[in-house]
Amino acid sequence: MQETGNKTQEPVVRVRDLKFAHGDRVVFDGVDLDIMPGCVTAIMGPSGSGKTTLLKLIGGQLRPQSGSIHVYGEQVSALNRRALYRLRRRMGMLFQSGALLTDITVFENVAYPIREHTGLPESLVRNLVLMKLQAVGLRGAAGLMPSELSGGMARRVALARAIALDPMMVMYDEPFTGQDPISMGILVKLIRELNDALNLTSIVVSHDVRETAAIADYVYLLSEGRVMDHGKPESLWKSASAWSQQFLNGLPDGPVAFHYPAPDFRDDLLGACRT
């Protein structure tokens, strides 16, 4: 638990001693972290450090080999299908690719989860969709097809869909990847403003350090199957950890080696000559 003012709050997501592997490759080896309510929590680390895998474990798409993940007090891996689907209705997800349905309009993409999970009349569905699109600045694009959208617009439509059912938590998987500076700035602003206006809990998975740190209340740095460092963004830039300094400042030299592990170069060359 973390102290917030005079209150002690329980985490929305509580991860303890998480262990997970893909075959022989260890992804997580004893990870502990807390996602606090009302906050934007960033999960950062190099490519291949398991950031997206962590979101899948939180959402119940994957199950840990050991350890526990509790979301809103429920252990995700212990839920049956019906209970898991009920829990997922409290979560929104912005996929890395946007994952819009290509054969239907922007309006229909945002309306889809509302129609799928509620029995609301069409007049109310229409109002809700227009409200979500207005929130991301794209009400005027409701009649467009996904193929007519820029990359930044598509990501914003995907965000409108992610909040269509008024979730309590939204997970963002690399929301800034492939975005131009203006689109990235818009997304950064939207994530922070929507989190505060809708009283959400947000998890932002990214390796875009500056943009993510600018909106995060708390940051976890993952690598080599564990939490390398964590804290408020301003404190991490003052961290004594050489790994944190290398990652946050993009330094070429440091604990993360340039060369992939290999035999001694001279022995490798001479060995080739001998054969």
Summary of the structure (lengths in Angstrom):
residues: 275
radius of gyration: 21.0
end to end distance: 61.4
largest distance: 79.5
contacts: 821
relative contact order: 0.15
helix: 40%
strand: 24%
